[in-house]
């Protein structure tokens, strides 16, 4: 199946199959994510547009009356770089807009393939970065306030907040990853990635994720050109000198260290630039990853590995690659799913792995072998969600909003900060979860058990599970039983009796709708309001409340636990 045809569910099958060690590695923060222009395709301006802008700008400033016009000289360099033929030259009139040239598409394509050489062309009397800084206007063009994050950036932001991406390395000038995190966290600076756009930034105090923009940052260059303009990398000569430039050695050392100590996932990055190849070569000289190690050391999100990606693998593995194993090595490094689907699938998988890791930590009588049934229930929920998943902005935005709301209601019983769209399960990697002392108070362990039980019922066709609307009185999800009189019921998950009380007082839980209220800890003991109970039937519906902690302290098999849970839900 082609990468374009892969669904999120298809991608999860890859992550459950031959790429399972890779998926586990991502959930444990073992991978550095290397990001290229492919993840911003359709958001940031494309190279074709930039090439056209440069050509038209230079053409429009040619003075035909001046035989020594500096723009005419630069245009001649550009056309020579485009390998213009005599026939094409005859058809290309400098007094006509470039958009009207008969051969504009062919010329543009050749220049796209030589974009760094194009940006190295100078105009007499102007700064050396004139084409980038003034003509393309990199600050305004790539830091445009109207440019918004896409699916890839939101998924990267969520994975960062989950603690799964300690290092992001980006060749992109745009600030879309940073904006995605700000969008989800309401601009909480403590949760933003630490952006490194020049060597001195390596000395900044770092947050959970560090984002090294090794070709510079348009937003920072626009706001502080005196400090950041010089670190914008665009031209051939800058790329060629990147690894040897004395002032750049701090950045080179940091990148080399990351390549040698973190496994690599490349997303939308061709690896064609000489500085990228140089960094990976330098890292291989110092600390080599062993071919065949698990999880895989280098993974590319591609339909087919490009020439430069194949070259990178041969350069890092060196003598470990032979004529006999070359094809197998290249195949093992390629996950055949593009970034939108892969990142969506990885996010669902990280959530699944965290919830599965929390289940064995919940206090109770169930032995570990019995808890595996609950873990299978989590996988059923993950797959159910993946079946409906579309790697589109509307779906991902709603998914993150719903997940964030569920986490808030579980922990707090209220939405204290409505502009914070997303909260993670925790910012721990999976292997660090047992060391988090707050799991009990937050109700996360028992919440995971509850979701595992709901997933068991889904896989047994005892009920269906669906999303709820994003409204104040919505549950975190809804279940509908399969019986003759089954009705749809809202489900709420919350940590404690105090959180349950807030659900009621804040208007999230409406008792007349007979919702299902699942609490992690013990239920509150009802207080007697009158020495005499109401006589007869009151006719008032009642919230169905279940304590996961109480069930775990009572039942020693998954089957008995599930049956008791099902009886409590009464659906």
C-alpha positions as CSV (number, residue, x, y, z in Angstrom):
1,X,0.0,0.0,0.0
2,X,1.3,3.4,-0.9
3,X,2.1,6.0,1.8
4,X,-0.6,8.3,0.4
5,X,-3.2,5.6,0.8
6,X,-2.4,4.7,4.4
7,X,-5.0,5.4,7.0
8,X,-4.3,6.1,10.7
9,X,-5.5,2.6,11.4
10,X,-3.1,1.1,8.8
11,X,-0.3,3.1,10.3
12,X,-1.1,1.7,13.8
13,X,-0.8,-1.8,12.3
14,X,2.7,-1.0,11.3
15,X,3.4,0.3,14.8
16,X,2.0,-3.0,16.2
17,X,4.0,-5.1,13.7
18,X,7.5,-4.7,12.5
19,X,7.8,-1.1,13.9
20,X,6.6,-2.0,17.4
21,X,10.1,-1.4,18.9
22,X,10.2,2.0,17.2
23,X,6.8,2.9,18.7
24,X,7.9,1.8,22.1
25,X,11.0,3.8,21.7
26,X,9.0,7.0,20.9
27,X,6.9,6.5,24.0
28,X,10.0,6.4,26.0
29,X,11.6,9.5,24.5
30,X,14.4,7.6,22.7
31,X,14.0,9.5,19.4
32,X,15.1,12.9,18.3
33,X,12.6,14.2,15.7
34,X,14.3,15.8,12.6
35,X,11.8,18.1,10.8
36,X,11.9,19.3,7.2
37,X,9.8,21.5,5.0
38,X,7.5,18.6,4.2
39,X,5.7,19.0,7.6
40,X,4.8,22.6,6.7
41,X,3.7,21.9,3.2
42,X,0.5,23.9,2.5
43,X,1.2,26.3,5.4
44,X,4.6,27.9,4.9
45,X,5.4,29.2,1.4
46,X,6.7,26.6,-1.1
47,X,9.9,26.8,-3.0
48,X,8.1,27.4,-6.3
49,X,6.5,30.5,-4.9
50,X,9.8,31.8,-3.5
51,X,11.7,31.2,-6.8
52,X,9.0,33.0,-8.7
53,X,9.2,35.9,-6.2
54,X,12.9,36.2,-6.6
55,X,12.9,36.1,-10.4
56,X,10.1,38.7,-10.7
57,X,11.7,41.0,-8.1
58,X,15.1,41.0,-9.9
59,X,13.5,41.2,-13.4
60,X,11.3,44.1,-12.5
61,X,14.3,46.2,-11.3
62,X,16.3,45.8,-14.5
63,X,17.1,49.1,-16.2
64,X,17.2,48.3,-20.0
65,X,18.8,51.7,-20.6
66,X,21.8,50.8,-18.4
67,X,24.2,48.4,-20.0
68,X,25.9,47.8,-16.6
69,X,22.6,47.3,-14.6
70,X,23.4,45.3,-11.5
71,X,20.1,43.6,-11.5
72,X,20.6,42.5,-15.1
73,X,23.9,40.9,-14.0
74,X,22.1,39.1,-11.2
75,X,19.4,38.0,-13.6
76,X,22.0,36.6,-15.9
77,X,23.4,34.5,-13.1
78,X,20.0,33.2,-12.2
79,X,19.2,32.2,-15.7
80,X,22.6,30.5,-16.1
81,X,21.9,28.6,-12.9
82,X,18.5,27.6,-14.4
83,X,20.4,26.1,-17.4
84,X,18.3,28.2,-19.8
85,X,18.6,27.0,-23.4
86,X,19.0,29.3,-26.4
87,X,15.4,28.6,-27.4
88,X,14.1,29.3,-23.9
89,X,16.2,32.5,-23.7
90,X,14.6,33.7,-27.0
91,X,11.2,33.1,-25.6
92,X,11.9,34.9,-22.2
93,X,11.3,38.6,-22.5
94,X,12.7,40.6,-19.7
95,X,10.1,43.3,-20.3
96,X,7.3,40.8,-19.5
97,X,6.4,39.5,-16.0
98,X,8.0,36.2,-15.2
99,X,4.6,34.7,-14.7
100,X,3.9,35.2,-18.4
101,X,7.1,33.5,-19.6
102,X,6.3,30.4,-21.7
103,X,9.0,28.4,-19.9
104,X,8.4,29.7,-16.4
105,X,7.4,26.2,-15.1
106,X,10.6,24.5,-16.4
107,X,12.9,27.3,-15.2
108,X,11.2,27.3,-11.8
109,X,11.6,23.6,-11.4
110,X,15.3,23.7,-12.1
111,X,15.8,26.5,-9.7
112,X,13.8,24.8,-7.0
113,X,16.3,21.9,-7.3
114,X,19.1,24.5,-6.8
115,X,17.4,26.8,-4.3
116,X,20.4,27.2,-2.0
117,X,22.6,28.2,-5.0
118,X,19.9,30.7,-6.0
119,X,19.9,32.3,-2.6
120,X,23.7,32.5,-2.8
121,X,23.5,34.9,-5.7
122,X,24.2,38.5,-4.8
123,X,23.3,41.9,-6.0
124,X,26.1,44.5,-6.3
125,X,26.0,47.0,-3.5
126,X,23.5,45.0,-1.4
127,X,24.0,42.8,1.7
128,X,25.1,39.3,1.0
129,X,21.7,37.9,2.2
130,X,19.8,40.4,0.0
131,X,17.7,37.8,-1.8
132,X,16.7,36.1,1.5
133,X,16.3,39.1,3.8
134,X,14.9,41.7,1.4
135,X,13.5,40.0,-1.6
136,X,11.9,36.9,0.0
137,X,11.6,39.0,3.2
138,X,12.0,35.9,5.3
139,X,10.8,37.5,8.5
140,X,7.5,38.6,7.2
141,X,7.0,35.7,4.8
142,X,7.8,32.8,7.2
143,X,6.7,34.4,10.5
144,X,3.4,35.8,9.1
145,X,0.9,36.1,12.0
146,X,-1.9,34.6,9.8
147,X,0.1,31.3,9.3
148,X,-1.5,28.7,11.5
149,X,-0.3,25.2,12.6
150,X,-1.4,22.1,10.7
151,X,-2.0,18.5,11.8
152,X,1.7,17.7,12.0
153,X,2.5,20.7,14.2
154,X,-0.4,20.0,16.6
155,X,0.6,16.3,16.9
156,X,4.2,17.3,17.6
157,X,3.0,19.8,20.2
158,X,0.9,17.2,22.0
159,X,3.7,14.6,21.9
160,X,6.0,17.2,23.3
161,X,3.6,17.9,26.1
162,X,3.4,14.2,26.8
163,X,7.2,14.2,27.3
164,X,7.8,11.9,24.2
165,X,10.0,14.3,22.3
166,X,13.0,15.7,24.3
167,X,14.7,16.9,21.1
168,X,13.3,18.4,17.9
169,X,15.8,19.5,15.2
170,X,14.2,21.6,12.5
171,X,15.6,22.9,9.2
172,X,12.5,25.1,8.9
173,X,12.4,28.9,9.5
174,X,8.7,29.0,10.4
175,X,7.5,29.1,14.0
176,X,4.6,26.7,13.5
177,X,5.7,24.1,16.1
178,X,6.0,26.8,18.7
179,X,2.6,28.3,17.7
180,X,1.0,24.8,18.0
181,X,2.3,24.5,21.6
182,X,1.1,28.0,22.4
183,X,-2.3,27.2,20.9
184,X,-2.8,24.1,23.1
185,X,-1.4,25.7,26.3
186,X,-2.7,29.2,26.1
187,X,0.9,30.5,25.7
188,X,2.3,28.9,28.9
189,X,6.0,29.7,28.6
190,X,6.9,26.9,31.0
191,X,5.4,24.4,28.5
192,X,6.9,25.8,25.3
193,X,9.9,24.2,23.7
194,X,13.2,25.9,24.4
195,X,14.0,27.4,20.9
196,X,17.7,27.4,19.9
197,X,18.3,29.5,16.8
198,X,21.9,30.5,17.4
199,X,24.8,28.8,19.3
200,X,24.4,31.1,22.4
201,X,20.8,29.9,22.9
202,X,22.2,26.5,23.8
203,X,23.0,28.1,27.2
204,X,19.4,28.9,27.9
205,X,17.6,27.1,30.7
206,X,15.7,24.3,28.9
207,X,12.1,23.1,29.2
208,X,11.0,19.5,28.6
209,X,11.5,19.8,24.9
210,X,14.3,21.6,23.1
211,X,13.7,22.8,19.5
212,X,17.0,23.4,17.7
213,X,16.3,25.4,14.5
214,X,19.7,24.9,13.0
215,X,18.9,27.0,9.9
216,X,17.7,29.8,12.0
217,X,14.3,31.2,13.0
218,X,12.3,33.7,11.0
219,X,10.3,34.9,14.0
220,X,13.4,35.6,16.1
221,X,15.2,37.2,13.2
222,X,12.2,39.5,12.6
223,X,11.9,40.6,16.2
224,X,15.7,40.8,16.9
225,X,17.6,41.0,13.6
226,X,20.8,42.2,15.4
227,X,21.0,38.9,17.2
228,X,19.4,36.4,14.9
229,X,19.6,37.5,11.2
230,X,23.2,36.3,10.8
231,X,22.2,32.8,11.8
232,X,19.7,32.3,9.0
233,X,21.1,29.6,6.8
234,X,20.0,29.6,3.2
235,X,22.8,29.7,0.6
236,X,25.1,27.0,-0.7
237,X,28.2,28.6,0.8
238,X,26.5,28.8,4.3
239,X,25.4,25.2,4.1
240,X,28.8,24.0,2.9
241,X,30.7,25.9,5.7
242,X,28.2,25.0,8.4
243,X,30.2,22.2,10.1
244,X,33.6,24.0,9.9
245,X,32.6,27.6,10.7
246,X,34.4,28.5,13.9
247,X,31.5,30.5,15.3
248,X,29.1,27.6,14.6
249,X,31.0,24.9,16.6
250,X,28.7,25.0,19.7
251,X,25.7,24.2,17.5
252,X,27.6,21.5,15.6
253,X,28.7,19.9,18.8
254,X,25.2,19.9,20.2
255,X,23.7,18.4,17.0
256,X,26.5,15.8,16.8
257,X,25.8,14.8,20.4
258,X,22.1,14.4,19.8
259,X,22.7,12.2,16.7
260,X,25.0,10.0,18.7
261,X,22.8,9.6,21.8
262,X,19.3,9.8,20.4
263,X,17.8,7.6,17.7
264,X,16.6,9.5,14.6
265,X,13.2,10.0,13.1
266,X,13.1,12.1,10.0
267,X,9.8,13.7,9.0
268,X,9.5,15.7,5.7
269,X,13.2,16.0,5.5
270,X,15.1,14.9,2.4
271,X,18.6,15.2,4.1
272,X,20.0,16.7,0.9
273,X,21.8,19.5,2.6
274,X,25.5,19.0,3.0
275,X,25.4,20.2,6.6
276,X,22.9,17.6,7.6
277,X,25.0,14.9,5.9
278,X,28.1,16.3,7.6
279,X,26.5,16.3,11.1
280,X,25.6,12.6,10.8
281,X,29.0,11.7,9.4
282,X,30.7,13.5,12.3
283,X,28.5,11.8,14.8
284,X,29.3,8.4,13.3
285,X,33.0,9.1,13.7
286,X,32.5,9.6,17.4
287,X,29.7,7.1,18.4
288,X,28.3,4.6,16.0
289,X,24.9,3.0,16.3
290,X,24.9,-0.7,15.7
291,X,22.9,-2.1,12.8
292,X,20.2,-4.4,14.0
293,X,19.9,-2.8,17.4
294,X,16.4,-2.5,18.7
295,X,14.7,0.0,18.5
296,X,16.0,1.0,15.0
297,X,18.5,3.8,15.0
298,X,17.3,5.6,11.9
299,X,13.7,5.8,10.7
300,X,12.4,7.8,7.8
301,X,8.7,8.7,7.1
302,X,8.7,8.1,3.4
303,X,7.1,6.2,0.5
304,X,10.6,5.4,-0.8
305,X,13.9,6.5,0.5
306,X,15.5,9.3,-1.5
307,X,19.1,9.2,-2.8
308,X,20.4,11.5,0.0
309,X,18.6,9.5,2.7
310,X,20.2,6.3,1.3
311,X,23.5,8.0,1.3
312,X,23.1,9.1,4.9
313,X,22.4,5.5,6.0
314,X,25.5,4.2,4.2
315,X,27.6,6.9,5.7
316,X,26.5,6.2,9.3
317,X,26.5,2.4,9.2
318,X,29.6,2.2,7.0
319,X,31.2,-1.2,7.0
320,X,28.1,-2.7,8.7
321,X,26.3,-2.4,5.3
322,X,27.2,-5.0,2.7
323,X,25.9,-5.8,-0.8
324,X,24.0,-8.7,0.8
325,X,22.1,-6.6,3.5
326,X,21.8,-3.2,1.8
327,X,18.2,-3.7,0.6
328,X,17.1,-5.0,3.9
329,X,18.7,-2.1,5.8
330,X,17.0,0.5,3.6
331,X,13.7,-1.3,3.9
332,X,13.9,-1.5,7.7
333,X,14.6,2.2,7.9
334,X,11.5,3.3,6.0
335,X,8.1,3.5,7.6
336,X,5.7,3.8,4.8
337,X,3.4,6.5,6.2
338,X,3.7,10.3,5.8
339,X,3.9,12.7,8.7
340,X,0.2,13.5,9.1
341,X,-0.8,9.9,9.5
342,X,2.3,8.8,11.3
343,X,2.2,11.5,13.9
344,X,-1.5,11.0,14.5
345,X,-0.9,7.3,15.0
346,X,2.0,7.9,17.3
347,X,0.0,10.2,19.5
348,X,-2.8,7.6,19.8
349,X,-0.2,4.9,20.5
350,X,1.7,7.0,23.2
351,X,-1.7,7.6,25.0
352,X,-2.4,3.8,24.7
353,X,1.0,2.8,26.1
354,X,0.8,5.3,29.0
355,X,-2.6,4.0,30.0
356,X,-1.4,0.4,29.7
357,X,1.6,1.2,31.9
358,X,-0.7,2.8,34.5
359,X,-2.9,-0.3,34.9
360,X,-0.3,-2.4,36.7
361,X,0.4,0.4,39.1
362,X,-3.2,0.6,40.4
363,X,-3.5,-1.0,44.0
364,X,-5.7,-4.0,44.1
365,X,-6.1,-7.8,44.1
366,X,-5.6,-8.4,40.4
367,X,-2.4,-10.2,39.5
368,X,-0.4,-8.9,36.6
369,X,-1.5,-11.6,34.2
370,X,-5.1,-10.6,34.8
371,X,-4.4,-7.0,34.2
372,X,-3.3,-7.8,30.6
373,X,-7.0,-8.1,29.8
374,X,-7.5,-4.5,30.8
375,X,-4.5,-3.5,28.7
376,X,-6.1,-5.3,25.7
377,X,-9.2,-3.1,26.4
378,X,-7.1,0.0,26.1
379,X,-5.9,-1.2,22.7
380,X,-9.5,-1.8,21.7
381,X,-10.4,1.8,22.5
382,X,-7.3,3.0,20.7
383,X,-8.2,1.0,17.5
384,X,-11.8,2.1,17.8
385,X,-10.7,5.8,17.8
386,X,-8.2,5.1,15.0
387,X,-10.9,3.7,12.8
388,X,-12.7,7.0,12.9
389,X,-9.5,9.1,12.7
390,X,-8.9,11.5,9.9
391,X,-5.5,13.2,9.7
392,X,-7.3,16.5,9.1
393,X,-7.2,19.7,11.1
394,X,-10.8,19.6,12.3
395,X,-10.5,16.0,13.6
396,X,-7.1,16.6,15.4
397,X,-8.3,19.9,16.9
398,X,-11.5,18.3,18.3
399,X,-9.5,15.2,19.5
400,X,-7.1,17.3,21.4
401,X,-9.8,19.5,22.9
402,X,-11.8,16.5,24.0
403,X,-8.8,14.7,25.4
404,X,-7.7,17.9,27.3
405,X,-11.2,18.3,28.7
406,X,-11.3,14.7,29.9
407,X,-7.9,15.1,31.7
408,X,-9.1,18.3,33.4
409,X,-12.3,16.7,34.6
410,X,-10.5,13.6,35.8
411,X,-7.9,15.6,37.8
412,X,-9.9,18.6,39.0
413,X,-13.6,18.0,38.4
414,X,-13.8,21.4,36.7
415,X,-12.4,23.5,33.8
416,X,-10.3,26.0,35.6
417,X,-8.5,27.3,32.6
418,X,-10.9,27.1,29.6
419,X,-8.3,28.6,27.2
420,X,-5.9,25.7,27.8
421,X,-7.1,23.3,25.1
422,X,-4.9,20.3,25.9
423,X,-3.4,18.6,29.0
424,X,-1.3,15.5,28.8
425,X,-1.8,12.3,30.8
426,X,1.5,13.2,32.4
427,X,4.7,14.7,30.9
428,X,6.6,11.5,31.9
429,X,7.9,9.0,29.4
430,X,6.3,5.5,29.9
431,X,9.2,4.0,31.8
432,X,9.2,6.9,34.2
433,X,5.6,6.6,35.2
434,X,6.2,4.3,38.3
435,X,8.3,7.1,39.7
436,X,5.6,9.8,39.6
437,X,4.4,10.2,43.2
438,X,1.2,12.1,42.2
439,X,-0.5,9.2,40.3
440,X,-2.7,8.2,43.2
441,X,-3.9,11.7,44.0
442,X,-4.6,12.4,40.4
443,X,-6.6,9.2,39.9
444,X,-4.7,8.3,36.8
445,X,-4.1,4.6,37.6
446,X,-7.7,3.8,38.4
447,X,-8.8,6.0,35.5
448,X,-6.7,3.8,33.2
449,X,-8.4,0.7,34.7
450,X,-11.8,2.2,34.0
451,X,-10.9,2.9,30.3
452,X,-9.6,-0.7,30.1
453,X,-12.9,-2.0,31.3
454,X,-14.8,0.2,28.9
455,X,-12.6,-1.2,26.1
456,X,-13.2,-4.8,27.2
457,X,-17.0,-4.1,26.9
458,X,-16.4,-2.6,23.5
459,X,-14.4,-5.6,22.2
460,X,-17.1,-7.9,23.6
461,X,-19.9,-5.9,21.9
462,X,-21.6,-5.3,25.2
463,X,-21.8,-1.6,24.4
464,X,-20.7,1.0,21.9
465,X,-18.5,3.9,22.7
466,X,-18.6,7.3,21.1
467,X,-17.4,10.9,21.6
468,X,-19.4,13.6,23.3
469,X,-19.9,17.1,22.1
470,X,-17.7,19.9,23.5
471,X,-20.3,21.5,25.7
472,X,-20.4,22.3,29.4
473,X,-22.8,19.4,30.2
474,X,-21.1,16.8,28.0
475,X,-19.6,13.7,29.4
476,X,-16.0,12.7,28.5
477,X,-17.6,10.0,26.3
478,X,-20.9,8.1,25.9
479,X,-21.8,4.5,26.0
480,X,-24.8,2.7,24.6
481,X,-25.7,-0.8,25.7
482,X,-26.8,-3.6,23.3
483,X,-29.9,-4.7,25.2
484,X,-33.5,-4.2,24.0
485,X,-34.0,-1.2,26.3
486,X,-30.5,0.1,26.2
487,X,-30.1,3.9,26.2
488,X,-27.2,6.2,25.5
489,X,-25.5,7.3,28.7
490,X,-23.0,10.0,29.4
491,X,-19.8,8.9,31.1
492,X,-17.7,11.0,33.5
493,X,-14.3,10.0,34.9
494,X,-13.1,11.8,38.0
495,X,-10.5,11.2,40.6
496,X,-12.2,11.7,43.9
497,X,-15.4,12.6,45.8
498,X,-14.3,16.2,45.9
499,X,-13.8,16.3,42.2
500,X,-17.2,14.6,41.8
501,X,-18.8,17.4,43.9
502,X,-17.2,20.0,41.6
503,X,-18.6,18.2,38.6
504,X,-22.0,18.8,40.0
505,X,-21.6,22.3,41.4
506,X,-19.9,23.6,38.2
507,X,-22.8,22.3,36.1
508,X,-20.8,19.6,34.1
509,X,-22.9,16.7,35.4
510,X,-26.7,16.9,35.2
511,X,-28.2,14.3,37.5
512,X,-31.6,14.2,35.7
513,X,-29.8,12.7,32.7
514,X,-28.8,9.6,34.8
515,X,-25.2,9.7,33.8
516,X,-22.5,7.3,34.7
517,X,-20.0,8.7,37.2
518,X,-16.8,6.6,37.5
519,X,-14.5,7.7,40.4
520,X,-11.0,6.5,40.9
521,X,-11.1,6.6,44.6
522,X,-13.8,5.6,47.1
523,X,-17.2,7.1,46.9
524,X,-18.3,9.7,49.5
525,X,-20.5,8.5,52.3
526,X,-23.9,10.2,51.8
527,X,-24.8,12.5,54.7
528,X,-28.3,12.1,56.2
529,X,-30.2,15.3,55.6
530,X,-33.3,14.2,57.7
531,X,-34.0,11.5,60.2
532,X,-36.9,10.4,58.0
533,X,-36.4,9.3,54.4
534,X,-38.8,10.2,51.7
535,X,-41.7,7.8,51.6
536,X,-42.5,5.9,48.4
537,X,-40.8,6.4,45.1
538,X,-39.7,9.9,44.4
539,X,-39.6,9.4,40.6
540,X,-36.2,11.2,40.4
541,X,-33.5,9.6,38.3
542,X,-30.2,8.9,39.9
543,X,-26.5,9.2,39.0
544,X,-24.9,5.8,38.7
545,X,-21.7,6.0,40.6
546,X,-18.8,3.5,40.6
547,X,-15.6,3.4,42.5
548,X,-12.8,1.7,40.6
549,X,-10.7,1.6,43.8
550,X,-13.4,-0.3,45.6
551,X,-13.8,-2.8,42.8
552,X,-10.0,-3.4,42.6
553,X,-10.0,-4.2,46.3
554,X,-12.8,-6.7,45.9
555,X,-12.1,-8.8,42.8
556,X,-9.1,-10.9,41.9
557,X,-9.8,-11.8,38.3
558,X,-10.4,-9.6,35.2
559,X,-13.6,-11.4,34.4
560,X,-15.1,-10.9,37.9
561,X,-14.0,-7.3,37.9
562,X,-15.5,-6.7,34.5
563,X,-18.8,-8.4,35.4
564,X,-19.1,-6.3,38.6
565,X,-18.3,-3.1,36.6
566,X,-20.9,-4.0,34.0
567,X,-23.5,-4.6,36.7
568,X,-22.7,-1.3,38.3
569,X,-23.1,0.6,35.0
570,X,-26.5,-1.2,34.5
571,X,-26.5,-0.7,30.7
